[in-house]
Amino acid sequence: MYYEKRVGDVMVAVDGCPALAADSTIREAVLTFKRRNAPVILVTDQQGRPKGLLTPEGILRAFQPRFYRSDFYSRSLSFLVEWMDPVFWEDLFVLRCRAEAERPVAEIMDEIVALEPTDPLLKALYLIVTKGHHVLPVMRGQQLLGVVTAATLFEEVCRVMTREVPPRYAGVMEAAG
């Protein structure tokens, strides 16, 4: 009998996932990523409860000036973002790094859009594609068990597409192909 994998089957275990308090700085987060080589940092409140997630992509988004972000404008003015040209001044990269270094991670963290180990892979795929999260936490209650990444899901897609398809799914694959 064919067993369709669940999120818990493909997640990458996060043993001792690094955690930072919400008032920690972006500089501290960068140092934590560098030391731990982790795909995600759990952001916690004063009591150590999960409050959000920080990814390298989240840190990179922090460099985008506020007036370039569509959420900076009201709905009626959001079209302005499309008309703006990015600014690439000399030395701006270093200036932005220094300016963002002491900003609290709570200002740039992503909300926790968690999966459970028993969730189907299509739910993870849906959240990655529609919400733009490249790393999704897999949690049981308040405990972080692991993460599912876009790369993890793509590996599973490759595995399924390059192996023999169980007879139960053969008709579906022929119709799709």
N, C-alpha and C positions, 0 to 999 in steps of 0.2 A: 504494500500500500504506500502511495506517495504521501509524503508529509510536506506541506507547505511551511516554510520557515516563518518564524515570528521575529519580532524585533529583538527579543532576548537571545535568539540564535545567532544573530549577525553583529550584535553590539560589540564594541571594543570595551573591555572591562577597564574601569578607571579606579585602580587600586590607589587609595590615598590621593584622590583628586585634590589639587591645590585649592585652597579657599582663601578669600580675602574679605575683610570687612568692607561694607559699602562706602565707608569714608576713606579707604585706602586710595592712593594716588595712581594715576596711569603709569608713572615711573615705576612704582612698586609692582604693578601688574606686568610690565615689560620685563622687569628683572625676574619675576616668578616664571613667566613663560620661558625665558632664556635658561634658567636653572633647571626647571622641571621638564621641559620639552613636552608639555601637556597640550592637548587640543582645545581645552576649555578650562576656565577658572570659575569656580562657584563663588558667587558674591553672596555674603551672608549679612544678616542683621546683627544687632548687639547680642542676641541670644544664640547666635550660631545657626539660625534657621535659613534655608535657601531663600534668597530674595531675587536673584537674577543670574545671568551667565555672561561671561566675558570671553570673547574669541579674538584671535588676531585681527580678523576682519572688522570687528567692532572697534578696535583701537584705530585701525586705518580710517574708518568712517569718521572718527573724531577729528581728523585733520580737515575735513570738508567745512569750509566756512558756513556759518548758520544761514546766511542769505542765499546760499546755493541749494539748501535743502527745501524740498517742496512743503514740508510741514511748518516752515517759517512763515509762510504766507496764508492768508485766508483763502477760502475756495475761489473767491472771485478774482484773486490776483495770482493764483498758482501758475497761470500760463507764463508769468514772467521768468520762471526758472528755465523754461525751454529756450528763452531768448538770450540768456546770459552766456558769455564766453568764459571759460575757466581762466584763471590768472596764474601765470607761471613766472613770477618775478625771480630774479637772481637771489639766492640765499633765502628764499621763502620757506623752503623745506626745513632748514635748520631752525628758523624762527618759529615755525609751527610746532616743531618737536619741543622746543623749549617752552612755548606758550601752553602746550597741552600737558606737560609733565606733571604738574601739581593739581590737575583737575581730578575731582573724585570719580572713581569708577562707577559710582551709582548714577552719574549723569550720562554714561555711555553704554551701560550694560543692556543686554537684551532681556526681555521678559522670558520667564521660564515657560516654554511650550514643551511640556514633558510628554514622553511616551512611557508606556508600561511595557514590561517584558513580553506580555501576551498580545500586544497590539500587532495587527497585520502589517507587513512591509509596505503595502500600498498607503497606509496612513502616514508612515514616515516619508515616503516618496511625495505624497500630497503636501505635507508641511514644508519639505525642503523646496519644492517647486513653487508653491503659492506664497509662502511666507518669507522666502529668501534666507532661511536659516541653513547654514552649511553644516552645523553641528547641533544635534538634538540630544538632550539628556534623556536617559532611560532611568526612571525613578520608581521606587516602591515606597509610597508615602513620602516622607521627607528625606529618604536615603537615596543618594546618587549611586546607581549600580554601574553605569557605563554610558557610552555615547554611540550614536549612529551618525555617520557623516555621509555626505554626498558620495564620497569615494567608496565607502563601505557598500552603499546601495548599488553603485555602478559595478562593483566587483560581483555582487550577487546577480545582477542583470547579465553580466558576461558569463557567469557560471551556468545560469539557466539556459541562455541562448546557445551555448556551445556544447551542451550535453544532450543526450537523448531525452526527448520529452516523454513523460509517462503517457500511456495510451489515453488516459482520462482527459488529457489536455491536447491531444494531437489535432483534433478538429478545430479547436480554438486557434492553435498556432497556424494551421493551414489557412483559415479564414483571415487571419491578421497578416499573413505573409504574402 
